[in-house]
């Protein structure tokens, strides 16, 4: 086999591996991690997710049971699907609120909360703590399954 053929095979295998990785990881909710928020000690940063969102966006309402905060951008196709799914979940489950944040207009908040891509969804409990996050477009079943997992039985 020639060198060019080997390069093509390696490129195809790498693209296939990356595609499978994204297929299995996009939209999966994971537990939160400690994030240093500027001006706050590291031990209080996990509890400040809602504080950071409220500071950046003004008078927003925290859900009685949970708040689904979606970071999106204008030209993001999966963001539109995520908006629809999170809106349906907010209508379906009482006490759950969906809030969308334009990542392009709130870059300071994106940096403070370590948002690396859009769409990213944060699940914030009634106390204002980030309990889970998903990068990529989650399915409705995934969003519904994370609500009981964080102690918010419906």
N, C-alpha and C positions, 0 to 999 in steps of 0.2 A: 504494500500500500504506500502511496506517496505521502509526503509530508502534509500537503493540502487536505488530503482525505482524512488523515489523523486529526488535524485541527478541526475539521468539520464535525467529526464524530465526538470529539471532546466538547465542542460548543453545544451540540445537540444534547448530550448527556447532562451538561451543566444547566442548560435551560430547562430540561425536564425535571431535574432535581429541584431547582428553584421554584418551578411551577407547582410541584407536589408539596413543597414546604409551605408555600403561600396558601394552597388549597386547604391544608390541615391546620393552619394557624390563624388565618383571617377570621375575624369576628368572634374568636374565643375569648371568654371573660377569664381574666386572671386576677389573683389577689393584688392589692395595691402594694407599693413599696414606699419606704420612707423617702420623701422628697424634701430637700432643703429649700425652703421658701425664704426669699431675701428678707433680712431683718428679723427672722425668727430662729430660735434654736432648733436644731434638727429633731429633738424629741417631741416637739409640738407640731411639726410640719405635716404629719399625716392627718391631723385633725383640722388642718387649715384649708382643705380643698374648697369647701363652701365659702369660707371667708375670702379666699382669693378670687373666686368667681363673683361673689357679691361685691367686692371692692371694685372689680373691673367693670361690672355691668350695672351697678346701681341697685335700685330696689327690685330685686327678683324674689319670687316666692319659693321657699323651700317646701318640698312636698311633705305631707304628714307622715308618709311611710318611706318614700324614696324619691330622689330626683335623678333623672337621666339627663346628663349634660353631654350634648353632642358637639364636638368640634368639627367644623366642616369648612369648605371653601367653595367659591362660586362655580368653578369649572370642574367639580368633582362629581362624576356620575354615581359612584356608590353612595355619596352623601345624600342624594335624593332618595334612594331606596331606604337608607338608614333613617332618614327623617320620617318617611311614611311608616316604617315598622315601629319606631319609638313612639310616634304619635298614636298608633293603634294600641300599643301596650299601655300608654298613659290613659287612654279612654277605657280600656278593658279592666284595669286594676285600680280600684279606688285608692286615693291617697298618693298616687304616683304622678309626678309632674315631668314633662319633657321640656328641656330648655336647649335651644341651639345657639352656639357661639360661632361667629365668623372668625376663623383663625387668622385670616389676613388682616383684620382690623384690630385684633387683640393679641399682637405678637408678644407683649410682655407677659400676658397670662399663659400663653402657649409655652414660653420659656420657663416660667415659674413652675408649671405643672408637668414639665417634661413631655409634652405632646410632640411626637415625632412624625406623625402622618395623619391624613384625614381620610375617612372619618375615624375619629377616636371617640368612644363613649365612656364616660365615667359614671359609675353608680354611686350616689351619695346618699347615706342613710339620713334618718330624721334628725340626728344630732349634728349633721354637717360633715361627717367623716367619709372619706373615699373608701369604699369597701371592695370595689372591683373596677377593672377597666378592660376595654376591648379595642384593639386596633383593627381596622377593616370593618366591613359591613356584617353585622351579626344577623342571624336569622331570628325570627320571632320567638321560636322555641328556646333559643339560647338566652334571650333577654328575660323571658318568663321564668326560666329555670334559675337564674341568678337571684331573683327576688326572694324566694323561699330560702335559698342557700345563705342569705345574709340575715336570716331571722325575721323576715317580713312576711309571715304566713298570710295567705289570702283567704 
